[in-house]
Amino acid sequence: MEKKMYNIVIFDLDGTLLNTLEDLKDAVNAALRQYHYPERDLEEVRNFVGNGAKVLIERSVPEHTSIENIEKCLGSFRAYYKEHCKDKTKPYDSIIELLTTLRELKIKIGVVSNKFDAATKELCKDFFQDKIDVAIGTPQISKKPAPDSVWEAIEELGGKREQALYVGDSEVDIQTAKNAGIPSVSVTWGFRKKEFLKTKEPDYIIDTPMELIHILTT
């Protein structure tokens, strides 16, 4: 790939910056219990996430569950998660160091997520304070893999698309970057395995957060 100068990095949130999986699993199972549905284990929830809360619940409930009951279960999930979204969630190792280094390099930082906008902003503020310049969730703008949220973040950061990289942990993130017309960086510490990510052909794959600095500075 031709070397370019990047001064904007757009991150996915869940599975990339924050390990939210345990809290998501607990919220899913709290909702499933309420409607007497079988619960899901951590690996199942890991494979269900990436396309927003509604799709997560659609994948978690039993097959042939009615649309009405899916909506009820989704409401229960959202209510529980709102109260418990920070019980077990924490940044992945070296993420704070990465964001601090990006700040030192004068690189602007955005977050785009298929999580609700209020939760996206709250989690970024609580865990990263002033290290995130822009955070965008749904439903204010079209869900990923639509490119709208990435483009909006770049615009709010005052940059250009050719100056931006997109970093995420799933096939949804790779497709989002492709749709947005910017390079994708896949991380292997999140919700998808490295072998699977390779089949989706991201521009870069990194195993540790600080490897991103090498991409940006060499």
Secondary structure, DSSP 8 states (H G I E B T S, - for coil): -------EEEE-SBTTTEE-HHHHHHHHHHHHHHTT-----HHHHHHH-SS-HHHHHHHHS-TT--HHHHHHHHHHHHHHHHHHTTSS-EE-TTHHHHHHHHHHTT-EEEEEEEEEHHHHHHHHHHHHGGG-SEEEEESSS--TTSSHHHHHHHHHTT--GGGEEEEESSHHHHHHHHHHTS-EEEESSSSS-HHHHHHT--SEEESSTTHHHHHHH-
